[in-house]
Amino acid sequence: MTIGLQHYLVLSAVLFCIGLFGALTRRNAVVILMCIELMLNAVNISLVAFSSYIVPQLLTGQVFAIFVMVVAAAEIAVGLAIVLAIFRGLANIDTNNINLLKW
Amino acid sequence: MGLAATFWIMAVVIVVAALGVVFQRNVFRAALTLILCFIAVAGLYITLSADFLAAVQILVYVGAISVLIILAVMMTREVQRGNSPNKMEIPAAIVAAVLLGILVYTVANTNWKIATAAPLSPTTVPLATRLFSENGYILPVEIGAVLLLAAIIGAIVITREK
């Protein structure tokens, strides 16, 4: 059985849904950021698969994957900085206890 | 044949490592399985003949992002308290399963226009040409540089001691 575009897209969907489940259910803020990284990696897999199966000479998907990586790096830097600032103020990063803005 | 075997090995490693990130009790071990998942994704890029992206994946994700995550895990001292779930587990599982079903149905029922041409084999030079040449992506590259600078300054400002 040869590997086609559908295999990569289904793998990407599975990885995205695992990341989504984790991001919705975990209580540790650092683990939520890890799950967001999983979701971004899933999107990158599908972009690169589209790039090499549908427009193999244009590399458009790979360019997009590079920009996704740039945004992911910026996001994780700012996100972890916010987590550390919250930890300094509240002494824990349990999302059940971070409810100052909740009404 | 070798390609198929590599794909299946990488796919199994990716899914198991992702499940480990979500369900591992110890946050530090979850970070280590996340690194394993990143490395397997880099291997998947090689099977897609995206060699430059595989190197970037190793450098950026395995080299930089995972170091940041492990640093945050160590500084927040939540390792003992663990990676516990909140009360929304069953609704979240239903949402994720429904989304997975929709995605798999769409992927299986779409008529993809698979190109017959072989993918470019060393991608570094064509990728640089696409990014930096005229009518390429030079403006988004500049915006990305500004975004990274803003993120660095923002992270410093947020974490600075008063």
Interface residues (C-beta under 8 A of the other chain):
Chain A: M1 T2 I3 G4 L5 Q6 H7 Y8 L9 V10 L11 A13 V14 L15 F16 C17 I18 G19 L20 F21 G22 L24 T25 R26 R27 N28 V30 V31 L33 M34 C35 E37 L38 N41 N44 I45 V48 A49 S51 S52 Y53 I54 V55 P56 Q57 L58 L59 T60 Q62 V63 A65 I66 F67 M69 V70 V71 A72 A73 A74 E75 I76 A77 V78 L80 A81 I82 V83 L84 A85 F87 N92 I93 D94 T95 N96
Chain B: L3 A4 F7 A11 I14 V15 A18 L19 V21 V22 V27 A30 A31 L34 C37 F38 V41 L44 Y45 T47 L48 S49 A50 F52 L53 V56 Q57 V60 Y61 A64 I65 L68 I69 L71 A72 V73 M75 T76 E78 R81 G82 N83 S84 P85 N86 M88 E89 A92 A93 V95 A96 A97 L99 L100 L103 V104 V107 A108 W112 K113 I114 A115 A117 A118 P119 L120 T123 P126 L127 R130 L131 Y137 P140 G144 L147 L148 A150 A151 I152 G154 A155 I156 I158 T159
